[in-house]
Amino acid sequence: MTSLGGGGSFSLAVADVTSSGVSFSVSPSTLTLAAGESGTAVVTMNAAKGAALNHHQATLSVSSVLGLEVAHAAVYTLVK
């Protein structure tokens, strides 16, 4: 991600949406960026043995230190 504003610390979190046997996580959970600086976060999906065969999704949220959501993205996987 790239800070287009004045920079600062941002919290990253993944909220699962009904994912039977599938979970998502993000690392790191916090990025501190100067104005114009870019940083990388990795979203990982884990499917437990026997996870439901289907489409699974979650939402990656990026929030400012004030708790305001400044960006979000859909996270998707298909278990076959």
Backbone as XML, in Angstrom:
<?xml version="1.0"?>
<chain id="A" units="angstrom">
  <residue number="1" name="MET">
    <atom name="N" x="0.839" y="-1.154" z="0.000"/>
    <atom name="CA" x="0.000" y="0.000" z="0.000"/>
    <atom name="C" x="0.886" y="1.220" z="0.000"/>
  </residue>
  <residue number="2" name="THR">
    <atom name="N" x="0.350" y="2.355" z="-0.485"/>
    <atom name="CA" x="1.087" y="3.612" z="-0.549"/>
    <atom name="C" x="0.295" y="4.695" z="0.172"/>
  </residue>
  <residue number="3" name="SER">
    <atom name="N" x="0.972" y="5.442" z="1.007"/>
    <atom name="CA" x="0.329" y="6.549" z="1.709"/>
    <atom name="C" x="0.246" y="7.747" z="0.771"/>
  </residue>
  <residue number="4" name="LEU">
    <atom name="N" x="-0.965" y="8.107" z="0.392"/>
    <atom name="CA" x="-1.153" y="9.246" z="-0.508"/>
    <atom name="C" x="-1.353" y="10.548" z="0.251"/>
  </residue>
  <residue number="5" name="GLY">
    <atom name="N" x="-1.587" y="10.443" z="1.549"/>
    <atom name="CA" x="-1.800" y="11.640" z="2.374"/>
    <atom name="C" x="-0.545" y="11.994" z="3.134"/>
  </residue>
  <residue number="6" name="GLY">
    <atom name="N" x="-0.736" y="12.389" z="4.369"/>
    <atom name="CA" x="0.372" y="12.833" z="5.206"/>
    <atom name="C" x="1.147" y="11.734" z="5.894"/>
  </residue>
  <residue number="7" name="GLY">
    <atom name="N" x="0.786" y="10.488" z="5.651"/>
    <atom name="CA" x="1.468" y="9.378" z="6.302"/>
    <atom name="C" x="0.888" y="9.100" z="7.673"/>
  </residue>
  <residue number="8" name="GLY">
    <atom name="N" x="1.486" y="8.147" z="8.358"/>
    <atom name="CA" x="1.041" y="7.777" z="9.690"/>
    <atom name="C" x="1.019" y="6.275" z="9.866"/>
  </residue>
  <residue number="9" name="SER">
    <atom name="N" x="0.393" y="5.831" z="10.949"/>
    <atom name="CA" x="0.260" y="4.404" z="11.236"/>
    <atom name="C" x="-1.113" y="3.934" z="10.799"/>
  </residue>
  <residue number="10" name="PHE">
    <atom name="N" x="-1.158" y="2.747" z="10.222"/>
    <atom name="CA" x="-2.400" y="2.168" z="9.727"/>
    <atom name="C" x="-2.551" y="0.759" z="10.278"/>
  </residue>
  <residue number="11" name="SER">
    <atom name="N" x="-3.766" y="0.431" z="10.719"/>
    <atom name="CA" x="-4.075" y="-0.917" z="11.202"/>
    <atom name="C" x="-4.683" y="-1.713" z="10.056"/>
  </residue>
  <residue number="12" name="LEU">
    <atom name="N" x="-4.276" y="-2.976" z="9.934"/>
    <atom name="CA" x="-4.809" y="-3.863" z="8.907"/>
    <atom name="C" x="-5.477" y="-5.044" z="9.583"/>
  </residue>
  <residue number="13" name="ALA">
    <atom name="N" x="-6.656" y="-5.415" z="9.098"/>
    <atom name="CA" x="-7.394" y="-6.533" z="9.684"/>
    <atom name="C" x="-8.203" y="-7.221" z="8.589"/>
  </residue>
  <residue number="14" name="VAL">
    <atom name="N" x="-8.391" y="-8.529" z="8.748"/>
    <atom name="CA" x="-9.216" y="-9.292" z="7.821"/>
    <atom name="C" x="-10.428" y="-9.803" z="8.581"/>
  </residue>
  <residue number="15" name="ALA">
    <atom name="N" x="-11.605" y="-9.499" z="8.069"/>
    <atom name="CA" x="-12.856" y="-9.977" z="8.663"/>
    <atom name="C" x="-13.419" y="-11.072" z="7.760"/>
  </residue>
  <residue number="16" name="ASP">
    <atom name="N" x="-13.487" y="-12.299" z="8.278"/>
    <atom name="CA" x="-14.037" y="-13.424" z="7.509"/>
    <atom name="C" x="-15.539" y="-13.257" z="7.333"/>
  </residue>
  <residue number="17" name="VAL">
    <atom name="N" x="-16.017" y="-13.722" z="6.197"/>
    <atom name="CA" x="-17.448" y="-13.753" z="5.929"/>
    <atom name="C" x="-17.834" y="-15.211" z="5.740"/>
  </residue>
  <residue number="18" name="THR">
    <atom name="N" x="-18.522" y="-15.780" z="6.708"/>
    <atom name="CA" x="-18.989" y="-17.167" z="6.672"/>
    <atom name="C" x="-18.039" y="-18.065" z="5.891"/>
  </residue>
  <residue number="19" name="SER">
    <atom name="N" x="-16.968" y="-18.460" z="6.500"/>
    <atom name="CA" x="-15.959" y="-19.282" z="5.835"/>
    <atom name="C" x="-15.752" y="-20.586" z="6.591"/>
  </residue>
  <residue number="20" name="SER">
    <atom name="N" x="-16.576" y="-21.557" z="6.324"/>
    <atom name="CA" x="-16.529" y="-22.840" z="7.007"/>
    <atom name="C" x="-15.232" y="-23.586" z="6.712"/>
  </residue>
  <residue number="21" name="GLY">
    <atom name="N" x="-14.324" y="-23.579" z="7.690"/>
    <atom name="CA" x="-13.058" y="-24.286" z="7.544"/>
    <atom name="C" x="-11.979" y="-23.496" z="6.821"/>
  </residue>
  <residue number="22" name="VAL">
    <atom name="N" x="-12.267" y="-22.249" z="6.459"/>
    <atom name="CA" x="-11.299" y="-21.396" z="5.765"/>
    <atom name="C" x="-11.084" y="-20.144" z="6.606"/>
  </residue>
  <residue number="23" name="SER">
    <atom name="N" x="-9.815" y="-19.773" z="6.784"/>
    <atom name="CA" x="-9.526" y="-18.547" z="7.527"/>
    <atom name="C" x="-8.506" y="-17.713" z="6.766"/>
  </residue>
  <residue number="24" name="PHE">
    <atom name="N" x="-8.567" y="-16.423" z="6.976"/>
    <atom name="CA" x="-7.645" y="-15.478" z="6.364"/>
    <atom name="C" x="-6.947" y="-14.704" z="7.471"/>
  </residue>
  <residue number="25" name="SER">
    <atom name="N" x="-5.699" y="-14.309" z="7.219"/>
    <atom name="CA" x="-4.981" y="-13.464" z="8.173"/>
    <atom name="C" x="-4.130" y="-12.474" z="7.384"/>
  </residue>
  <residue number="26" name="VAL">
    <atom name="N" x="-3.702" y="-11.402" z="8.052"/>
    <atom name="CA" x="-2.856" y="-10.399" z="7.411"/>
    <atom name="C" x="-1.653" y="-10.122" z="8.308"/>
  </residue>
  <residue number="27" name="SER">
    <atom name="N" x="-0.503" y="-9.914" z="7.671"/>
    <atom name="CA" x="0.723" y="-9.619" z="8.404"/>
    <atom name="C" x="1.541" y="-8.611" z="7.599"/>
  </residue>
  <residue number="28" name="PRO">
    <atom name="N" x="2.010" y="-7.573" z="8.230"/>
    <atom name="CA" x="1.843" y="-7.218" z="9.631"/>
    <atom name="C" x="0.441" y="-6.651" z="9.875"/>
  </residue>
  <residue number="29" name="SER">
    <atom name="N" x="0.088" y="-6.488" z="11.126"/>
    <atom name="CA" x="-1.224" y="-5.932" z="11.456"/>
    <atom name="C" x="-1.179" y="-4.405" z="11.534"/>
  </residue>
  <residue number="30" name="THR">
    <atom name="N" x="0.025" y="-3.832" z="11.493"/>
    <atom name="CA" x="0.195" y="-2.376" z="11.505"/>
    <atom name="C" x="1.309" y="-1.984" z="10.537"/>
  </residue>
  <residue number="31" name="LEU">
    <atom name="N" x="1.061" y="-0.946" z="9.749"/>
    <atom name="CA" x="2.091" y="-0.373" z="8.878"/>
    <atom name="C" x="2.229" y="1.104" z="9.222"/>
  </residue>
  <residue number="32" name="THR">
    <atom name="N" x="3.467" y="1.576" z="9.342"/>
    <atom name="CA" x="3.730" y="2.995" z="9.555"/>
    <atom name="C" x="4.436" y="3.503" z="8.307"/>
  </residue>
  <residue number="33" name="LEU">
    <atom name="N" x="3.810" y="4.492" z="7.658"/>
    <atom name="CA" x="4.324" y="4.996" z="6.382"/>
    <atom name="C" x="4.461" y="6.512" z="6.423"/>
  </residue>
  <residue number="34" name="ALA">
    <atom name="N" x="5.533" y="7.012" z="5.840"/>
    <atom name="CA" x="5.688" y="8.453" z="5.641"/>
    <atom name="C" x="4.878" y="8.837" z="4.401"/>
  </residue>
  <residue number="35" name="ALA">
    <atom name="N" x="4.628" y="10.107" z="4.207"/>
    <atom name="CA" x="3.892" y="10.576" z="3.033"/>
    <atom name="C" x="4.582" y="10.076" z="1.759"/>
  </residue>
  <residue number="36" name="GLY">
    <atom name="N" x="3.833" y="9.429" z="0.875"/>
    <atom name="CA" x="4.374" y="8.916" z="-0.381"/>
    <atom name="C" x="5.106" y="7.587" z="-0.274"/>
  </residue>
  <residue number="37" name="GLU">
    <atom name="N" x="5.305" y="7.093" z="0.942"/>
    <atom name="CA" x="6.014" y="5.837" z="1.153"/>
    <atom name="C" x="5.071" y="4.647" z="0.929"/>
  </residue>
  <residue number="38" name="SER">
    <atom name="N" x="5.654" y="3.546" z="0.447"/>
    <atom name="CA" x="4.887" y="2.315" z="0.238"/>
    <atom name="C" x="5.324" y="1.243" z="1.219"/>
  </residue>
  <residue number="39" name="GLY">
    <atom name="N" x="4.406" y="0.337" z="1.523"/>
    <atom name="CA" x="4.690" y="-0.793" z="2.394"/>
    <atom name="C" x="3.940" y="-2.010" z="1.878"/>
  </residue>
  <residue number="40" name="THR">
    <atom name="N" x="4.325" y="-3.172" z="2.343"/>
    <atom name="CA" x="3.722" y="-4.421" z="1.877"/>
    <atom name="C" x="3.092" y="-5.171" z="3.040"/>
  </residue>
  <residue number="41" name="ALA">
    <atom name="N" x="1.907" y="-5.693" z="2.790"/>
    <atom name="CA" x="1.228" y="-6.566" z="3.739"/>
    <atom name="C" x="0.884" y="-7.851" z="2.979"/>
  </residue>
  <residue number="42" name="VAL">
    <atom name="N" x="0.931" y="-8.971" z="3.676"/>
    <atom name="CA" x="0.640" y="-10.261" z="3.066"/>
    <atom name="C" x="-0.626" y="-10.832" z="3.685"/>
  </residue>
  <residue number="43" name="VAL">
    <atom name="N" x="-1.591" y="-11.185" z="2.827"/>
    <atom name="CA" x="-2.811" y="-11.848" z="3.274"/>
    <atom name="C" x="-2.637" y="-13.336" z="3.002"/>
  </residue>
  <residue number="44" name="THR">
    <atom name="N" x="-2.871" y="-14.146" z="4.031"/>
    <atom name="CA" x="-2.714" y="-15.596" z="3.925"/>
    <atom name="C" x="-4.055" y="-16.274" z="4.125"/>
  </residue>
  <residue number="45" name="MET">
    <atom name="N" x="-4.323" y="-17.293" z="3.306"/>
    <atom name="CA" x="-5.535" y="-18.088" z="3.437"/>
    <atom name="C" x="-5.128" y="-19.477" z="3.902"/>
  </residue>
  <residue number="46" name="ASN">
    <atom name="N" x="-5.876" y="-20.020" z="4.853"/>
    <atom name="CA" x="-5.638" y="-21.369" z="5.337"/>
    <atom name="C" x="-6.943" y="-22.149" z="5.240"/>
  </residue>
  <residue number="47" name="ALA">
    <atom name="N" x="-6.898" y="-23.282" z="4.526"/>
    <atom name="CA" x="-8.074" y="-24.146" z="4.424"/>
    <atom name="C" x="-7.787" y="-25.419" z="5.219"/>
  </residue>
  <residue number="48" name="ALA">
    <atom name="N" x="-8.609" y="-25.649" z="6.230"/>
    <atom name="CA" x="-8.461" y="-26.857" z="7.043"/>
    <atom name="C" x="-8.876" y="-28.079" z="6.223"/>
  </residue>
  <residue number="49" name="LYS">
    <atom name="N" x="-8.308" y="-29.220" z="6.558"/>
    <atom name="CA" x="-8.710" y="-30.454" z="5.900"/>
    <atom name="C" x="-10.218" y="-30.623" z="6.107"/>
  </residue>
  <residue number="50" name="GLY">
    <atom name="N" x="-10.935" y="-30.868" z="5.025"/>
    <atom name="CA" x="-12.378" y="-31.010" z="5.110"/>
    <atom name="C" x="-13.127" y="-29.694" z="5.003"/>
  </residue>
  <residue number="51" name="ALA">
    <atom name="N" x="-12.418" y="-28.610" z="4.640"/>
    <atom name="CA" x="-13.079" y="-27.306" z="4.484"/>
    <atom name="C" x="-14.167" y="-27.407" z="3.424"/>
  </residue>
  <residue number="52" name="ALA">
    <atom name="N" x="-15.210" y="-26.655" z="3.605"/>
    <atom name="CA" x="-16.334" y="-26.669" z="2.669"/>
    <atom name="C" x="-15.876" y="-26.312" z="1.260"/>
  </residue>
  <residue number="53" name="LEU">
    <atom name="N" x="-16.273" y="-27.145" z="0.297"/>
    <atom name="CA" x="-15.962" y="-26.876" z="-1.106"/>
    <atom name="C" x="-16.901" y="-25.773" z="-1.579"/>
  </residue>
  <residue number="54" name="ASN">
    <atom name="N" x="-16.314" y="-24.608" z="-1.853"/>
    <atom name="CA" x="-17.159" y="-23.484" z="-2.229"/>
    <atom name="C" x="-16.297" y="-22.233" z="-2.387"/>
  </residue>
  <residue number="55" name="HIS">
    <atom name="N" x="-16.956" y="-21.123" z="-2.671"/>
    <atom name="CA" x="-16.316" y="-19.821" z="-2.719"/>
    <atom name="C" x="-16.257" y="-19.280" z="-1.282"/>
  </residue>
  <residue number="56" name="HIS">
    <atom name="N" x="-15.132" y="-18.687" z="-0.922"/>
    <atom name="CA" x="-14.966" y="-18.112" z="0.410"/>
    <atom name="C" x="-14.413" y="-16.700" z="0.237"/>
  </residue>
  <residue number="57" name="GLN">
    <atom name="N" x="-14.921" y="-15.777" z="1.023"/>
    <atom name="CA" x="-14.443" y="-14.402" z="0.915"/>
    <atom name="C" x="-14.325" y="-13.750" z="2.287"/>
  </residue>
  <residue number="58" name="ALA">
    <atom name="N" x="-13.561" y="-12.678" z="2.288"/>
    <atom name="CA" x="-13.366" y="-11.885" z="3.496"/>
    <atom name="C" x="-13.102" y="-10.458" z="3.050"/>
  </residue>
  <residue number="59" name="THR">
    <atom name="N" x="-12.968" y="-9.559" z="4.006"/>
    <atom name="CA" x="-12.678" y="-8.160" z="3.699"/>
    <atom name="C" x="-11.420" y="-7.732" z="4.442"/>
  </residue>
  <residue number="60" name="LEU">
    <atom name="N" x="-10.477" y="-7.190" z="3.693"/>
    <atom name="CA" x="-9.275" y="-6.589" z="4.271"/>
    <atom name="C" x="-9.586" y="-5.118" z="4.504"/>
  </residue>
  <residue number="61" name="SER">
    <atom name="N" x="-9.447" y="-4.659" z="5.735"/>
    <atom name="CA" x="-9.716" y="-3.258" z="6.079"/>
    <atom name="C" x="-8.432" y="-2.582" z="6.528"/>
  </residue>
  <residue number="62" name="VAL">
    <atom name="N" x="-8.252" y="-1.355" z="6.077"/>
    <atom name="CA" x="-7.122" y="-0.520" z="6.491"/>
    <atom name="C" x="-7.711" y="0.680" z="7.217"/>
  </residue>
  <residue number="63" name="SER">
    <atom name="N" x="-7.279" y="0.886" z="8.467"/>
    <atom name="CA" x="-7.823" y="1.972" z="9.286"/>
    <atom name="C" x="-6.717" y="2.885" z="9.790"/>
  </residue>
  <residue number="64" name="SER">
    <atom name="N" x="-7.082" y="4.145" z="9.976"/>
    <atom name="CA" x="-6.138" y="5.114" z="10.539"/>
    <atom name="C" x="-6.046" y="4.896" z="12.041"/>
  </residue>
  <residue number="65" name="VAL">
    <atom name="N" x="-5.111" y="5.611" z="12.671"/>
    <atom name="CA" x="-4.954" y="5.487" z="14.127"/>
    <atom name="C" x="-6.204" y="5.965" z="14.869"/>
  </residue>
  <residue number="66" name="LEU">
    <atom name="N" x="-7.038" y="6.738" z="14.199"/>
    <atom name="CA" x="-8.285" y="7.211" z="14.806"/>
    <atom name="C" x="-9.402" y="6.179" z="14.669"/>
  </residue>
  <residue number="67" name="GLY">
    <atom name="N" x="-9.101" y="5.061" z="14.011"/>
    <atom name="CA" x="-10.093" y="4.012" z="13.846"/>
    <atom name="C" x="-10.991" y="4.191" z="12.638"/>
  </residue>
  <residue number="68" name="LEU">
    <atom name="N" x="-10.688" y="5.165" z="11.793"/>
    <atom name="CA" x="-11.486" y="5.403" z="10.598"/>
    <atom name="C" x="-10.980" y="4.537" z="9.447"/>
  </residue>
  <residue number="69" name="GLU">
    <atom name="N" x="-11.885" y="3.814" z="8.782"/>
    <atom name="CA" x="-11.475" y="2.991" z="7.647"/>
    <atom name="C" x="-11.102" y="3.899" z="6.481"/>
  </residue>
  <residue number="70" name="VAL">
    <atom name="N" x="-9.886" y="3.722" z="5.956"/>
    <atom name="CA" x="-9.407" y="4.551" z="4.851"/>
    <atom name="C" x="-9.325" y="3.765" z="3.546"/>
  </residue>
  <residue number="71" name="ALA">
    <atom name="N" x="-9.409" y="2.431" z="3.633"/>
    <atom name="CA" x="-9.390" y="1.597" z="2.426"/>
    <atom name="C" x="-9.881" y="0.201" z="2.799"/>
  </residue>
  <residue number="72" name="HIS">
    <atom name="N" x="-10.354" y="-0.518" z="1.804"/>
    <atom name="CA" x="-10.731" y="-1.917" z="2.010"/>
    <atom name="C" x="-10.609" y="-2.654" z="0.682"/>
  </residue>
  <residue number="73" name="ALA">
    <atom name="N" x="-10.527" y="-3.971" z="0.763"/>
    <atom name="CA" x="-10.415" y="-4.802" z="-0.439"/>
    <atom name="C" x="-11.056" y="-6.151" z="-0.165"/>
  </residue>
  <residue number="74" name="ALA">
    <atom name="N" x="-11.619" y="-6.744" z="-1.199"/>
    <atom name="CA" x="-12.174" y="-8.092" z="-1.086"/>
    <atom name="C" x="-11.042" y="-9.098" z="-1.175"/>
  </residue>
  <residue number="75" name="VAL">
    <atom name="N" x="-11.142" y="-10.160" z="-0.379"/>
    <atom name="CA" x="-10.190" y="-11.269" z="-0.395"/>
    <atom name="C" x="-11.010" y="-12.511" z="-0.741"/>
  </residue>
  <residue number="76" name="TYR">
    <atom name="N" x="-10.545" y="-13.293" z="-1.701"/>
    <atom name="CA" x="-11.367" y="-14.377" z="-2.244"/>
    <atom name="C" x="-10.533" y="-15.638" z="-2.480"/>
  </residue>
  <residue number="77" name="THR">
    <atom name="N" x="-11.141" y="-16.785" z="-2.249"/>
    <atom name="CA" x="-10.527" y="-18.059" z="-2.620"/>
    <atom name="C" x="-11.641" y="-19.050" z="-2.994"/>
  </residue>
  <residue number="78" name="LEU">
    <atom name="N" x="-11.291" y="-20.026" z="-3.796"/>
    <atom name="CA" x="-12.218" y="-21.088" z="-4.179"/>
    <atom name="C" x="-11.613" y="-22.405" z="-3.737"/>
  </residue>
  <residue number="79" name="VAL">
    <atom name="N" x="-12.311" y="-23.139" z="-2.903"/>
    <atom name="CA" x="-11.869" y="-24.464" z="-2.468"/>
    <atom name="C" x="-12.591" y="-25.478" z="-3.335"/>
  </residue>
  <residue number="80" name="LYS">
    <atom name="N" x="-11.809" y="-26.284" z="-4.066"/>
    <atom name="CA" x="-12.385" y="-27.282" z="-4.976"/>
    <atom name="C" x="-12.236" y="-28.668" z="-4.408"/>
  </residue>
</chain>
